[in-house]
Amino acid sequence: MAVRRLGELDGRAYLDITSSEVLASKVTEDGLDWFEPAEGDWALFSFWIQGTGETETPSVSMNYVVNYLDWYGAEAVIEYWNSTVLTEKLYIILKTTKNNRF
């Protein structure tokens, strides 16, 4: 992603969000096939998703780091909770437990 820099104030860079451009289609094996426009300074950002495969005792299964900033990552978490964590049995327990927050 490329975004034009508006300037800097108190050590913080300010970006022009209306100038943001996704460059995913311009990535090649050799690098990035993109040239910044003549006007302004530009900042480049790169993002990726990768499961870590980390495990920790007493973990029951493989764990992955979720990219919460990506719609697919958020959907994966919601789907997991709806299919695995928020079971009918858990709903019954939560509804019958005093002082619950649901």
C-alpha positions in Angstrom: 0.0 0.0 0.0 1.2 3.5 -0.8 -0.1 6.7 0.9 1.0 10.2 0.3 2.6 12.0 3.3 1.0 15.3 4.2 3.8 16.3 6.5 5.1 15.9 10.0 4.2 17.6 13.3 5.7 16.8 16.7 7.6 13.8 15.3 4.4 12.2 13.8 3.8 11.7 10.2 0.4 12.6 8.8 -0.9 10.8 5.7 -3.5 11.6 3.1 -5.9 8.7 3.3 -7.6 9.7 0.1 -4.4 9.0 -1.8 -4.0 5.4 -0.5 -3.3 2.9 -3.3 -3.3 -0.9 -2.9 -0.2 -2.2 -4.8 -0.8 -5.9 -4.4 -1.2 -6.4 -8.2 2.1 -4.6 -8.8 4.3 -6.9 -6.6 6.5 -9.2 -8.7 9.1 -11.8 -7.9 11.8 -9.1 -8.4 10.1 -6.4 -6.3 7.5 -3.7 -6.8 6.6 -2.5 -10.2 5.4 1.0 -9.1 6.8 4.5 -9.2 5.6 7.2 -6.9 3.8 10.1 -8.5 5.9 13.2 -9.0 4.0 15.3 -6.4 4.6 14.6 -2.7 6.4 12.2 -0.6 5.0 8.7 -0.3 5.0 6.1 2.5 4.9 2.4 1.6 3.3 -0.2 3.9 3.4 -4.0 3.6 1.0 -6.5 5.2 0.8 -10.2 5.3 -1.0 -13.0 7.1 0.8 -16.0 8.4 -0.1 -18.7 10.9 2.6 -19.2 13.5 2.0 -22.8 14.4 3.0 -21.9 18.0 1.9 -24.2 20.8 2.0 -23.8 24.5 1.3 -26.2 27.3 -1.4 -26.8 28.3 -2.8 -25.9 24.8 -5.0 -28.6 23.4 -4.6 -27.8 19.8 -2.5 -25.8 17.3 -2.8 -22.0 17.8 -2.5 -19.3 15.2 -2.0 -15.6 15.3 -5.1 -13.8 13.9 -4.9 -10.7 11.8 -7.7 -8.8 13.5 -7.3 -5.8 11.1 -8.2 -7.9 8.1 -11.9 -8.8 7.4 -11.0 -12.5 6.8 -9.2 -12.7 10.2 -12.2 -11.1 12.0 -14.6 -13.4 10.2 -12.5 -16.5 11.1 -12.6 -15.5 14.8 -16.4 -14.9 14.7 -17.0 -18.2 12.9 -14.8 -20.1 15.4 -16.6 -18.6 18.4 -20.1 -19.3 16.8 -19.2 -22.9 15.9 -17.0 -24.0 18.8 -17.1 -21.8 21.8 -20.6 -20.4 22.1 -22.4 -23.8 22.2 -26.0 -24.3 23.3 -24.7 -25.8 26.5 -22.6 -22.7 27.3 -25.6 -20.5 26.6 -27.7 -22.4 29.1 -24.9 -22.2 31.7 -24.6 -18.4 31.2 -28.3 -17.8 31.4 -28.7 -19.8 34.6 -25.6 -18.4 36.4 -26.2 -15.6 38.8 -24.3 -12.3 38.2 -23.4 -13.2 34.6 -22.8 -10.4 32.2 -24.9 -11.7 29.3 
